[in-house]
Amino acid sequence: MKKIKKMEKTHETHKTKIIIGVVFSAAALLLLLFLVPLSTGTNEVNINEENIIEIRERMFIQQILDIYTNTDEYLGKTVRFEGIYGENPGRDGEEPTRFVFRHAPGCCGYDGMVGLLVILGDCPAPEPNAWVEATGKVDTIVSEVSANVEFVVLRLSSLRVLETRGREFVSLR
């Protein structure tokens, strides 16, 4: 009988230690979630002396995605980043769709793209695949062609072709 009570006490002690461990682990996880930012909100991006948000290679995907996720926080703000200039032909005489992007992980390796649609304004269109520095204000447009879908765009004030290419392929690391 003594042996059974001792085993029950050992079992209860073991169970208590497990519960305490789970509680402390959960508390540590919650603390970590509150201390580590979940997005790259505008307070955490690199804003230079000209009040331009500069998107760099290391956090390229996260910062571009933050613009899409938190568009209202970026509307009207000036953004600058480098990437590959691309365009898709327009339909039936429409203007081509223009964008600046970098290659990113997709479903089958680096077949994804991340970047922004651009509106040239007075900037001349470079050759497709040119490495460019795009500077402009974040805005949205509504596409009549795409069932009135709203798109985030960069209204360019400057589009410079650069001779030295940066990292064409970016990742989340």
Backbone as CSV, one residue per row, in Angstrom:
resi,resn,N_x,N_y,N_z,CA_x,CA_y,CA_z,C_x,C_y,C_z
1,MET,0.821,-1.179,0.000,0.000,0.000,0.000,0.875,1.256,0.000
2,LYS,1.950,1.207,0.844,2.859,2.337,0.908,3.495,2.582,-0.459
3,LYS,3.820,1.491,-1.124,4.458,1.591,-2.432,3.517,2.252,-3.441
4,ILE,2.241,1.929,-3.400,1.257,2.510,-4.317,1.100,3.988,-4.036
5,LYS,1.019,4.377,-2.750,0.882,5.797,-2.396,2.122,6.565,-2.842
6,LYS,3.300,5.956,-2.700,4.535,6.613,-3.120,4.534,6.813,-4.633
7,MET,4.054,5.801,-5.374,3.969,5.904,-6.828,2.972,6.980,-7.231
8,GLU,1.825,7.059,-6.519,0.831,8.085,-6.822,1.397,9.472,-6.574
9,LYS,2.144,9.617,-5.464,2.749,10.909,-5.140,3.789,11.290,-6.194
10,THR,4.592,10.332,-6.615,5.591,10.581,-7.664,4.904,10.981,-8.961
11,HIS,3.806,10.298,-9.288,3.034,10.610,-10.496,2.466,12.029,-10.420
12,GLU,1.903,12.397,-9.254,1.357,13.745,-9.070,2.457,14.799,-9.181
13,THR,3.619,14.541,-8.603,4.742,15.476,-8.674,5.186,15.648,-10.119
14,HIS,5.278,14.550,-10.833,5.668,14.586,-12.243,4.646,15.378,-13.071
15,LYS,3.358,15.123,-12.807,2.287,15.820,-13.518,2.348,17.327,-13.225
16,THR,2.599,17.699,-11.991,2.708,19.110,-11.604,3.873,19.764,-12.332
17,LYS,4.996,19.084,-12.418,6.169,19.633,-13.124,5.856,19.853,-14.602
18,ILE,5.136,18.937,-15.205,4.758,19.081,-16.612,3.846,20.285,-16.793
19,ILE,2.853,20.437,-15.917,1.926,21.570,-16.009,2.682,22.880,-15.843
20,ILE,3.570,22.955,-14.872,4.368,24.167,-14.660,5.226,24.458,-15.892
21,GLY,5.822,23.433,-16.464,6.636,23.605,-17.670,5.820,24.136,-18.838
22,VAL,4.599,23.596,-19.014,3.722,24.045,-20.100,3.323,25.501,-19.879
23,VAL,2.969,25.849,-18.644,2.565,27.226,-18.338,3.716,28.193,-18.609
24,PHE,4.926,27.854,-18.145,6.075,28.726,-18.379,6.408,28.823,-19.869
25,SER,6.289,27.725,-20.598,6.547,27.755,-22.037,5.544,28.648,-22.753
26,ALA,4.273,28.526,-22.375,3.241,29.362,-22.994,3.478,30.837,-22.669
27,ALA,3.853,31.120,-21.418,4.125,32.510,-21.026,5.320,33.061,-21.801
28,ALA,6.361,32.251,-21.958,7.535,32.700,-22.711,7.181,32.951,-24.168
29,LEU,6.344,32.095,-24.756,5.920,32.273,-26.146,5.118,33.558,-26.303
30,LEU,4.185,33.819,-25.391,3.393,35.049,-25.452,4.284,36.280,-25.303
31,LEU,5.237,36.230,-24.389,6.163,37.346,-24.207,6.971,37.581,-25.475
32,LEU,7.428,36.513,-26.096,8.190,36.623,-27.335,7.348,37.243,-28.441
33,LEU,6.078,36.839,-28.544,5.202,37.393,-29.578,4.984,38.895,-29.387
34,PHE,4.926,39.344,-28.138,4.730,40.773,-27.897,6.007,41.574,-28.109
35,LEU,7.159,40.956,-27.925,8.423,41.677,-28.060,8.931,41.719,-29.488
36,VAL,8.588,40.722,-30.289,9.057,40.657,-31.672,7.983,41.234,-32.579
37,PRO,8.313,42.253,-33.393,7.303,42.826,-34.284,6.858,41.823,-35.323
38,LEU,5.556,41.829,-35.627,5.011,40.885,-36.593,5.030,41.431,-38.008
39,SER,5.219,42.741,-38.186,5.298,43.304,-39.520,6.395,44.348,-39.536
40,THR,6.634,44.885,-40.718,7.681,45.891,-40.849,7.064,47.271,-40.926
41,GLY,6.049,47.551,-40.116,5.336,48.823,-40.147,6.220,50.024,-40.411
42,THR,5.627,51.138,-40.778,6.389,52.301,-41.217,7.372,52.802,-40.176
43,ASN,7.166,52.535,-38.909,8.106,52.986,-37.895,9.402,52.198,-37.928
44,GLU,9.435,51.087,-38.642,10.602,50.226,-38.636,11.347,50.226,-39.965
45,VAL,10.856,50.919,-40.978,11.555,50.948,-42.257,12.582,52.060,-42.243
46,ASN,13.512,52.008,-43.177,14.569,52.999,-43.266,14.035,54.253,-43.951
47,ILE,13.908,55.352,-43.202,13.469,56.633,-43.754,14.669,57.566,-43.733
48,ASN,15.080,58.048,-44.916,16.283,58.879,-44.994,15.986,60.334,-44.665
49,GLU,17.018,61.180,-44.772,16.885,62.595,-44.411,15.917,63.355,-45.311
50,GLU,15.632,62.845,-46.485,14.673,63.483,-47.388,13.239,63.006,-47.127
51,ASN,13.059,62.242,-46.060,11.764,61.664,-45.700,11.267,60.679,-46.764
52,ILE,12.209,59.959,-47.366,11.890,58.929,-48.362,12.088,57.562,-47.720
53,ILE,11.088,56.700,-47.850,11.203,55.335,-47.342,12.059,54.554,-48.330
54,GLU,13.211,54.090,-47.876,14.132,53.344,-48.745,13.988,51.854,-48.467
55,ILE,13.648,51.116,-49.500,13.504,49.667,-49.379,14.794,49.037,-49.892
56,ARG,15.451,48.315,-49.022,16.749,47.722,-49.348,16.602,46.233,-49.604
57,GLU,17.694,45.630,-50.061,17.676,44.213,-50.449,17.335,43.279,-49.297
58,ARG,17.902,43.520,-48.129,17.779,42.565,-47.030,16.326,42.332,-46.601
59,MET,15.513,43.373,-46.579,14.121,43.257,-46.130,13.148,43.552,-47.273
60,PHE,13.566,43.332,-48.497,12.791,43.715,-49.665,11.381,43.117,-49.655
61,ILE,11.296,41.809,-49.525,9.991,41.145,-49.580,9.096,41.632,-48.439
62,GLN,9.630,41.665,-47.224,8.822,42.059,-46.079,8.299,43.483,-46.225
63,GLN,9.139,44.408,-46.701,8.716,45.799,-46.797,7.716,46.019,-47.932
64,ILE,7.922,45.363,-49.070,6.943,45.474,-50.155,5.603,44.881,-49.709
65,LEU,5.639,43.731,-49.050,4.396,43.126,-48.568,3.720,44.013,-47.523
66,ASP,4.512,44.728,-46.723,3.931,45.629,-45.735,3.179,46.771,-46.420
67,ILE,3.666,47.227,-47.562,2.962,48.266,-48.313,1.599,47.747,-48.768
68,TYR,1.567,46.499,-49.239,0.289,45.911,-49.660,-0.637,45.661,-48.463
69,THR,-0.076,45.214,-47.361,-0.874,44.877,-46.184,-1.391,46.110,-45.459
70,ASN,-0.561,47.132,-45.361,-0.902,48.346,-44.614,-0.911,49.554,-45.536
71,THR,-1.594,49.437,-46.647,-1.596,50.469,-47.684,-1.935,51.851,-47.130
72,ASP,-2.918,51.936,-46.260,-3.333,53.236,-45.729,-2.194,53.977,-45.036
73,GLU,-1.273,53.233,-44.415,-0.134,53.859,-43.730,0.887,54.418,-44.724
74,TYR,0.863,53.950,-45.953,1.859,54.365,-46.954,1.313,55.340,-47.991
75,LEU,-0.010,55.452,-48.107,-0.586,56.318,-49.137,-0.001,57.730,-49.052
76,GLY,0.474,58.222,-50.204,1.029,59.570,-50.275,2.474,59.677,-49.832
77,LYS,3.035,58.602,-49.287,4.435,58.637,-48.847,5.343,58.278,-50.013
78,THR,6.545,58.843,-49.986,7.515,58.592,-51.052,8.344,57.369,-50.708
79,VAL,8.467,56.471,-51.683,9.207,55.218,-51.529,10.258,55.154,-52.628
80,ARG,11.423,54.594,-52.296,12.488,54.394,-53.285,13.016,52.970,-53.144
81,PHE,13.161,52.296,-54.274,13.768,50.963,-54.267,14.329,50.651,-55.646
82,GLU,15.215,49.667,-55.677,15.808,49.202,-56.936,15.191,47.870,-57.317
83,GLY,15.170,47.626,-58.633,14.667,46.350,-59.119,14.722,46.278,-60.631
84,ILE,14.085,45.261,-61.151,14.044,45.009,-62.588,12.795,45.681,-63.151
85,TYR,12.966,46.453,-64.219,11.808,47.064,-64.877,11.181,46.036,-65.804
86,GLY,9.871,45.925,-65.739,9.165,44.997,-66.623,7.859,45.607,-67.091
87,GLU,7.341,45.063,-68.182,6.023,45.500,-68.654,5.326,44.361,-69.365
88,ASN,4.011,44.360,-69.213,3.153,43.433,-69.940,2.369,44.245,-70.947
89,PRO,2.259,43.757,-72.191,1.545,44.532,-73.206,0.085,44.755,-72.828
90,GLY,-0.420,45.929,-73.179,-1.830,46.230,-72.934,-2.717,45.525,-73.947
91,ARG,-3.989,45.442,-73.631,-4.945,44.812,-74.545,-5.581,45.867,-75.440
92,ASP,-5.761,45.546,-76.674,-6.494,46.390,-77.623,-6.067,47.854,-77.579
93,GLY,-4.775,48.097,-77.708,-4.269,49.466,-77.770,-4.108,50.164,-76.435
94,GLU,-4.375,49.461,-75.326,-4.182,50.066,-74.006,-2.699,50.166,-73.691
95,GLU,-2.381,51.039,-72.748,-1.007,51.169,-72.262,-0.570,49.845,-71.637
96,PRO,0.719,49.517,-71.741,1.185,48.306,-71.060,1.122,48.473,-69.536
97,THR,1.060,47.368,-68.836,1.168,47.376,-67.381,2.644,47.373,-67.050
98,ARG,3.080,48.348,-66.272,4.506,48.492,-65.961,4.738,48.202,-64.481
99,PHE,5.900,47.636,-64.177,6.192,47.274,-62.794,7.698,47.215,-62.582
100,VAL,8.097,47.342,-61.321,9.486,47.162,-60.905,9.455,46.065,-59.851
101,PHE,10.304,45.059,-60.023,10.207,43.861,-59.193,11.568,43.222,-58.989
102,ARG,11.580,42.222,-58.132,12.710,41.298,-57.980,12.136,39.888,-57.955
103,HIS,12.977,38.934,-58.307,12.560,37.528,-58.257,12.536,37.084,-56.793
104,ALA,11.567,36.215,-56.477,11.386,35.748,-55.104,10.939,34.293,-55.121
105,PRO,10.993,33.643,-53.953,10.517,32.267,-53.905,9.060,32.175,-54.345
106,GLY,8.770,31.143,-55.114,7.411,30.888,-55.579,7.057,29.450,-55.290
107,CYS,6.242,28.878,-56.127,5.835,27.489,-55.896,6.921,26.497,-56.302
108,CYS,7.762,26.887,-57.256,8.730,25.931,-57.810,10.138,26.519,-57.822
109,GLY,10.593,27.070,-56.708,11.913,27.703,-56.660,11.760,29.208,-56.676
110,TYR,12.616,29.875,-57.441,12.573,31.345,-57.515,11.785,31.801,-58.738
111,ASP,10.562,31.296,-58.875,9.735,31.694,-60.004,8.695,32.735,-59.617
112,GLY,8.777,33.261,-58.391,7.866,34.307,-57.948,8.432,35.684,-58.246
113,MET,7.581,36.693,-58.109,7.999,38.086,-58.309,7.401,38.910,-57.185
114,VAL,8.166,39.885,-56.692,7.639,40.805,-55.692,8.087,42.209,-56.068
115,GLY,7.147,43.143,-56.071,7.444,44.519,-56.451,6.163,45.321,-56.504
116,LEU,6.209,46.445,-57.202,5.052,47.327,-57.296,4.758,47.681,-58.747
117,LEU,3.481,47.826,-59.041,3.087,48.415,-60.320,3.539,49.866,-60.294
118,VAL,3.958,50.392,-61.447,4.401,51.783,-61.499,3.627,52.543,-62.573
119,ILE,3.397,53.817,-62.298,2.828,54.735,-63.278,3.942,55.708,-63.613
120,LEU,4.349,55.722,-64.884,5.534,56.469,-65.293,5.401,57.984,-65.138
121,GLY,4.236,58.528,-65.374,4.112,59.990,-65.369,4.991,60.566,-66.473
122,ASP,5.898,61.464,-66.115,6.807,62.073,-67.094,8.099,61.288,-67.283
123,CYS,8.263,60.174,-66.592,9.500,59.390,-66.696,9.477,58.559,-67.978
124,PRO,10.579,58.566,-68.726,10.629,57.716,-69.923,10.729,56.239,-69.534
125,ALA,10.112,55.391,-70.347,10.149,53.945,-70.094,11.494,53.383,-70.519
126,PRO,12.202,52.708,-69.617,13.456,52.058,-70.010,13.164,50.753,-70.758
127,GLU,14.202,50.125,-71.222,14.062,48.811,-71.859,13.656,47.791,-70.799
128,PRO,12.772,46.858,-71.148,12.444,45.795,-70.194,13.714,45.062,-69.750
129,ASN,13.726,44.642,-68.501,14.832,43.949,-67.849,15.960,44.890,-67.419
130,ALA,15.788,46.199,-67.590,16.792,47.156,-67.110,16.735,47.185,-65.583
131,TRP,17.897,47.390,-64.962,17.961,47.553,-63.506,17.737,49.032,-63.216
132,VAL,16.720,49.323,-62.409,16.328,50.719,-62.202,16.208,51.058,-60.714
133,GLU,16.264,52.355,-60.451,15.917,52.881,-59.138,14.615,53.647,-59.323
134,ALA,13.561,53.189,-58.653,12.234,53.800,-58.778,11.946,54.622,-57.527
135,THR,11.506,55.866,-57.733,11.125,56.742,-56.627,9.760,57.334,-56.960
136,GLY,8.846,57.267,-55.999,7.524,57.823,-56.243,6.640,57.713,-55.023
137,LYS,5.418,58.196,-55.174,4.451,58.180,-54.084,3.507,56.987,-54.220
138,VAL,3.227,56.345,-53.091,2.309,55.205,-53.054,0.886,55.724,-53.247
139,ASP,0.145,55.048,-54.118,-1.228,55.428,-54.426,-1.998,54.152,-54.753
140,THR,-3.281,54.287,-54.989,-4.088,53.156,-55.458,-4.850,53.602,-56.698
141,ILE,-5.132,52.641,-57.561,-5.963,52.887,-58.740,-7.012,51.794,-58.807
142,VAL,-8.094,52.078,-59.470,-9.150,51.084,-59.673,-9.128,50.710,-61.146
143,SER,-9.016,49.417,-61.404,-8.955,48.920,-62.770,-10.354,48.585,-63.276
144,GLU,-10.727,49.221,-64.359,-12.012,48.895,-64.983,-11.932,47.563,-65.702
145,VAL,-10.737,47.220,-66.170,-10.533,45.967,-66.900,-10.651,44.768,-65.968
146,SER,-10.178,44.928,-64.728,-10.161,43.812,-63.775,-11.302,43.893,-62.769
147,ALA,-12.504,44.071,-63.249,-13.717,44.059,-62.410,-13.635,45.035,-61.244
148,ASN,-13.158,46.243,-61.535,-13.075,47.313,-60.529,-12.252,46.947,-59.297
149,VAL,-11.185,46.198,-59.504,-10.282,45.831,-58.414,-9.334,47.001,-58.156
150,GLU,-9.055,47.267,-56.869,-8.126,48.337,-56.502,-6.712,47.770,-56.437
151,PHE,-5.766,48.473,-57.057,-4.367,48.056,-57.082,-3.492,49.118,-56.414
152,VAL,-2.471,48.671,-55.699,-1.471,49.573,-55.137,-0.464,49.869,-56.234
153,VAL,-0.131,51.157,-56.412,0.826,51.571,-57.446,1.815,52.565,-56.858
154,LEU,2.907,52.749,-57.573,3.876,53.781,-57.243,3.856,54.794,-58.382
155,ARG,3.391,56.019,-58.090,3.378,57.103,-59.082,4.770,57.704,-59.104
156,LEU,5.504,57.427,-60.173,6.921,57.767,-60.215,7.192,59.256,-60.384
157,SER,8.178,59.711,-59.625,8.740,61.045,-59.824,10.121,60.917,-60.457
158,SER,10.706,59.714,-60.330,12.028,59.444,-60.902,12.151,57.955,-61.206
159,LEU,12.724,57.652,-62.348,13.034,56.272,-62.726,14.385,56.300,-63.417
160,ARG,15.413,55.934,-62.660,16.780,55.993,-63.189,17.280,54.601,-63.525
161,VAL,17.855,54.456,-64.720,18.501,53.198,-65.106,19.882,53.191,-64.469
162,LEU,20.213,52.097,-63.773,21.501,51.960,-63.101,22.356,50.937,-63.837
163,GLU,23.644,51.176,-63.863,24.546,50.233,-64.529,24.839,49.024,-63.657
164,THR,24.973,49.230,-62.357,25.287,48.131,-61.451,23.997,47.531,-60.925
165,ARG,23.846,46.234,-61.158,22.636,45.533,-60.716,22.807,45.071,-59.278
166,GLY,21.719,45.136,-58.528,21.693,44.596,-57.171,21.289,43.128,-57.220
167,ARG,20.835,42.626,-56.078,20.400,41.226,-56.013,19.049,41.077,-56.703
168,GLU,19.042,40.348,-57.796,17.791,40.130,-58.528,16.896,39.132,-57.800
169,PHE,17.502,38.233,-57.044,16.773,37.202,-56.323,16.825,37.510,-54.835
170,VAL,15.652,37.698,-54.221,15.582,37.996,-52.789,14.788,36.912,-52.083
171,SER,15.007,36.813,-50.782,14.285,35.799,-49.996,13.867,36.411,-48.664
172,LEU,13.219,35.613,-47.846,12.751,36.073,-46.551,13.826,35.990,-45.475
173,ARG,15.013,35.541,-45.808,16.077,35.420,-44.798,16.892,36.664,-44.726
